[in-house]
């Protein structure tokens, strides 16, 4: 009886199909294709301990994952934008689909973070508590690192007597390729049976006005909702929001060290949350911020609407205790997840909230 109760119960939801194919990468890339051994050969592998939740936030399992940084894989593929007036990929975003789920990452979360970022994993094993009796499960053991094919053949139904009730819960052993943002923590972005990774452009052209806007000051940025309607920026609303102060050393990818500064402002989500249509999952949104000079960047919904104020993208109005002025604009945007400062946007002119899959034209 004990041996039969050692493995972990698994009742797969109908939405989770079984796929042993590697995901396809397409969109704004040099060449679309499948994630194969040619692409992954020689790349660093990373191992992460993660806690997986379902779409309702209920616990599914705890795993050790092994795989590749999505950043490294996309570097091999190559991001290639069509001309939209802005020659850097800071305004691109990445969506991933599989198992009936979809997640979204900004370019910065993948390429400008301080660690390996989102993990594209092909191997996984369940974490077995030290006090758990030996499984003696042979080839049906989920606690050894298993690739995509071997995980798809695991049968955990023999352990239903141990993991049927709420304590401990029924567990789920994810299938296929997986993509996870371990930095999100529990109930963060996760896709199993990953089928597609798409690099997207925002589809909005920008006019480069650097030559005429070096000393510009924008009194009030324009806020545009998902329906394309413009909304007034109210200083009174800004002043009601909780203030956050951040001191950091700025490091840019291109110019390196940019000095130490203390920034003060408010979480951007406070000005945008009321624009989300009822029932919209913030994780299926992104925000495009454009400066007077045409510089711009995308921030994912997870970065903007994070429940922790200190981890949100911030709308800044003071630097080193003083208001910003000419050449900086009255407001800047700073993402808190980046190691590099390249997505810091000065002289903010427009803040645009968009929803993935929303085909309405603005």
C-alpha positions in Angstrom: 0.0 0.0 0.0 2.8 2.4 0.9 4.6 1.8 -2.5 1.3 2.5 -4.4 0.9 5.7 -2.4 4.4 7.0 -3.1 3.8 8.6 -6.5 1.8 11.7 -7.0 -1.8 11.9 -8.2 -2.4 13.5 -11.6 -5.7 14.2 -13.2 -4.9 16.1 -16.3 -7.4 18.9 -17.2 -8.8 18.5 -20.7 -7.1 21.8 -21.7 -3.6 20.2 -21.3 -2.8 18.2 -24.4 0.3 16.1 -24.8 2.9 17.5 -27.2 6.5 16.3 -27.6 7.3 18.9 -30.3 9.7 21.7 -29.5 8.1 25.2 -29.7 8.4 27.3 -32.8 9.8 30.9 -32.6 8.4 33.4 -35.1 7.5 37.0 -35.5 10.0 39.8 -35.6 13.0 37.5 -35.9 15.7 36.9 -38.5 14.4 33.4 -39.3 11.5 31.6 -37.8 12.1 28.0 -36.7 11.8 25.3 -34.1 13.9 25.3 -31.0 16.2 22.4 -32.0 19.6 21.1 -30.9 21.3 23.4 -33.5 19.9 26.4 -31.7 20.6 25.2 -28.1 24.0 23.5 -28.7 26.6 25.1 -26.5 24.2 27.4 -24.6 24.4 27.5 -20.8 21.9 25.4 -18.9 20.3 26.8 -15.8 18.5 25.0 -13.0 15.8 26.6 -10.9 13.6 25.5 -8.0 10.0 26.7 -8.7 6.5 26.4 -7.2 3.8 26.0 -9.9 0.3 27.2 -9.6 -2.7 26.8 -11.9 -4.7 29.6 -13.5 -6.7 30.0 -10.2 -3.6 30.3 -8.1 -3.9 26.9 -6.6 -0.8 24.8 -5.9 0.1 22.2 -8.6 3.6 21.1 -7.7 7.2 22.1 -6.8 9.9 21.3 -9.4 13.5 21.5 -10.2 13.6 22.8 -13.8 16.6 22.6 -16.2 16.8 24.5 -19.4 18.0 27.6 -21.3 17.6 31.3 -20.9 15.0 32.6 -23.3 17.4 35.5 -23.8 20.2 33.1 -25.1 17.8 31.3 -27.5 16.4 34.5 -29.0 20.0 35.8 -29.4 20.7 32.7 -31.5 17.5 33.3 -33.6 18.1 37.0 -33.9 15.4 39.7 -33.3 14.8 41.7 -36.5 12.2 44.5 -36.6 10.5 46.0 -39.6 11.1 49.7 -39.9 8.8 51.5 -37.5 10.8 54.7 -36.9 12.6 53.3 -33.9 15.8 51.3 -34.5 16.1 49.5 -31.1 14.1 46.5 -29.9 13.1 48.1 -26.6 9.5 48.4 -27.9 9.1 44.7 -28.7 7.4 42.1 -26.5 7.4 38.3 -26.4 4.3 36.1 -26.1 4.3 32.4 -25.5 1.4 30.0 -25.9 0.7 26.4 -24.9 -1.5 24.2 -22.8 -4.4 26.7 -23.2 -2.4 29.4 -21.6 -0.5 32.5 -22.8 2.1 34.7 -21.1 3.7 38.0 -22.1 7.2 39.4 -21.4 8.7 42.8 -22.4 12.0 42.9 -24.2 13.6 44.3 -21.0 12.4 41.4 -18.8 14.1 39.0 -21.2 17.3 40.9 -22.1 17.9 43.6 -19.5 17.4 41.7 -16.3 20.1 41.0 -13.7 19.9 37.1 -14.1 19.0 34.6 -16.8 15.4 35.9 -17.0 12.6 33.6 -18.2 13.6 30.0 -18.4 12.9 27.8 -21.5 12.9 24.4 -19.8 12.9 20.9 -21.3 13.7 18.9 -18.2 12.0 18.7 -14.8 11.8 16.7 -11.7 9.5 16.9 -8.7 11.0 17.8 -5.4 10.5 15.0 -3.0 10.5 15.9 0.8 13.4 14.4 2.7 10.9 12.5 5.0 9.1 11.0 2.2 9.6 7.2 2.0 11.5 5.8 -1.0 9.5 5.7 -4.2 10.9 2.6 -5.7 9.1 3.6 -8.9 11.6 2.5 -11.5 11.0 4.2 -14.8 7.9 5.9 -13.4 9.8 8.1 -11.0 9.1 11.8 -11.4 11.8 12.8 -8.9 14.7 12.3 -11.4 15.3 14.9 -14.1 13.2 13.9 -17.1 13.2 15.3 -20.6 10.0 16.1 -22.6 9.5 12.6 -23.9 10.0 10.8 -20.6 7.8 13.2 -18.6 4.9 12.6 -21.1 4.9 8.9 -20.2 4.9 9.3 -16.4 1.7 7.9 -14.7 1.0 9.3 -11.3 -2.5 8.0 -10.8 -1.3 5.1 -8.6 -0.8 7.6 -5.7 -4.3 9.0 -5.6 -4.8 7.8 -2.0 -2.0 10.2 -0.8 -2.7 13.3 -2.9 -6.5 13.4 -3.4 -7.5 15.6 -0.5 -6.7 19.3 0.1 -3.8 18.4 2.4 -1.6 17.4 0.6 -3.2 18.5 -2.7 -3.5 16.6 -5.9 -0.3 17.3 -7.9 0.3 17.9 -11.6 3.5 17.0 -13.4 3.9 19.5 -16.3 4.2 18.1 -19.8 6.3 19.2 -22.8 8.5 22.2 -23.1 7.9 24.8 -20.4 8.5 28.6 -20.1 8.5 30.1 -16.7 9.4 33.5 -15.1 10.9 32.2 -11.9 11.5 35.8 -10.7 7.7 36.2 -10.5 7.5 33.8 -7.6 4.5 31.5 -6.9 1.5 31.9 -9.2 3.7 33.7 -11.7 3.9 33.3 -15.5 4.2 29.7 -16.6 3.3 27.7 -19.7 3.6 24.0 -20.2 3.2 22.1 -23.5 4.7 25.2 -25.1 4.0 25.4 -28.8 4.8 28.9 -29.9 7.0 31.9 -28.9 6.3 35.1 -30.9 8.4 38.3 -30.9 6.0 41.2 -31.6 6.2 44.8 -32.6 3.6 47.2 -31.3 2.6 48.2 -34.9 2.6 51.9 -34.2 5.1 54.0 -36.1 7.0 56.8 -34.3 8.5 60.0 -35.6 12.1 60.7 -34.6 12.2 64.4 -33.4 15.5 64.4 -31.5 16.8 67.3 -33.5 14.0 69.6 -32.3 13.2 68.3 -28.9 16.4 68.3 -26.9 15.2 71.0 -24.5 11.5 70.1 -24.6 9.4 70.0 -21.4 6.1 68.1 -21.5 3.7 69.5 -18.9 1.2 66.7 -19.0 1.7 63.3 -20.8 -1.2 61.9 -22.8 -2.7 58.7 -21.5 -4.3 56.4 -24.1 -6.5 53.5 -23.1 -7.0 50.1 -24.9 -9.9 51.6 -26.8 -7.8 54.3 -28.3 -9.4 57.1 -26.3 -7.2 59.8 -24.8 -7.5 60.6 -21.1 -6.3 63.7 -19.3 -3.4 63.4 -17.0 -4.6 64.8 -13.7 -1.9 66.2 -11.3 -4.4 65.7 -8.4 -4.6 62.0 -9.1 -0.8 61.7 -9.4 -0.4 63.5 -6.0 -2.8 61.0 -4.3 -0.7 58.0 -5.2 1.8 56.4 -2.7 5.3 57.7 -3.4 8.3 55.5 -3.9 12.0 56.5 -3.6 14.7 54.5 -5.3 18.5 55.1 -5.1 20.6 53.3 -7.7 23.7 53.3 -9.9 22.8 53.6 -13.5 24.4 51.2 -16.0 23.6 51.4 -19.7 24.3 48.7 -22.3 25.8 51.2 -24.7 27.5 53.9 -22.5 28.1 52.0 -19.3 28.1 53.8 -16.0 25.6 56.7 -15.8 26.0 57.9 -12.2 24.2 57.4 -9.0 20.8 59.0 -8.6 17.9 59.0 -6.2 14.6 58.9 -8.0 11.2 59.6 -6.6 7.7 59.0 -8.1 4.6 56.9 -8.0 3.7 53.4 -9.4 2.5 53.8 -12.9 -0.4 51.3 -12.3 -2.2 53.9 -10.2 -2.8 56.0 -13.3 -3.8 53.1 -15.5 -5.7 50.5 -13.5 -9.1 52.2 -14.1 -8.6 51.9 -17.8 -8.5 48.1 -17.8 -11.8 46.7 -19.1 -13.7 44.5 -16.6 -12.4 41.0 -16.6 -9.1 41.7 -18.3 -6.1 39.8 -17.0 -3.4 42.4 -16.5 -0.8 39.8 -17.6 -2.3 40.0 -21.1 -1.5 43.7 -21.3 1.5 45.9 -22.0 2.3 49.6 -21.9 4.1 51.6 -24.6 5.7 54.7 -23.3 7.0 57.3 -25.9 9.2 60.3 -25.3 9.1 63.7 -27.1 12.2 62.7 -29.1 10.7 59.4 -30.3 12.6 57.2 -27.8 10.2 54.5 -26.5 9.9 51.3 -24.5 7.4 48.5 -23.7 6.6 47.3 -20.2 4.7 44.1 -19.6 1.5 44.1 -17.6 3.3 42.1 -14.9 5.8 45.0 -14.6 3.2 47.7 -14.5 0.4 46.1 -12.4 2.6 44.1 -9.9 1.0 44.0 -6.5 4.2 45.2 -4.9 4.7 49.0 -5.4 8.5 48.8 -5.1 8.6 46.3 -8.0 6.3 48.3 -10.4 7.4 50.6 -13.2 7.5 54.1 -11.7 6.5 57.4 -13.1 9.2 59.7 -11.8 8.9 63.5 -11.1 12.0 64.1 -9.0 15.7 63.3 -9.3 18.0 63.9 -6.3 15.2 65.8 -4.6 14.6 68.3 -7.5 12.0 68.4 -10.2 13.1 67.4 -13.6 13.6 70.1 -16.2 14.8 70.8 -19.7 16.1 67.7 -21.5 14.5 65.4 -19.0 10.8 66.5 -19.2 8.7 66.7 -16.1 8.1 63.0 -16.0 10.4 59.9 -16.5 9.6 56.2 -16.5 11.8 53.7 -14.6 11.2 49.9 -14.7 12.3 48.3 -11.4 13.1 44.9 -12.9 16.0 46.0 -15.2 19.7 45.8 -14.4 20.4 48.2 -17.3 18.9 51.6 -17.7 18.1 51.5 -21.4 14.3 51.3 -20.8 14.3 54.5 -18.7 12.3 56.9 -20.7 12.9 60.7 -20.3 10.6 63.5 -21.4 7.5 61.2 -21.4 5.0 62.4 -23.9 2.6 59.4 -24.2 1.6 56.5 -22.1 -0.5 53.9 -24.0 -2.1 50.8 -22.5 -2.7 47.9 -24.9 -4.2 44.4 -24.7 -2.8 41.4 -26.5 -5.2 40.3 -29.1 -7.0 43.6 -29.3 -7.3 44.3 -33.0 -9.0 47.7 -32.8 -7.1 50.4 -34.6 -6.1 53.6 -32.8 
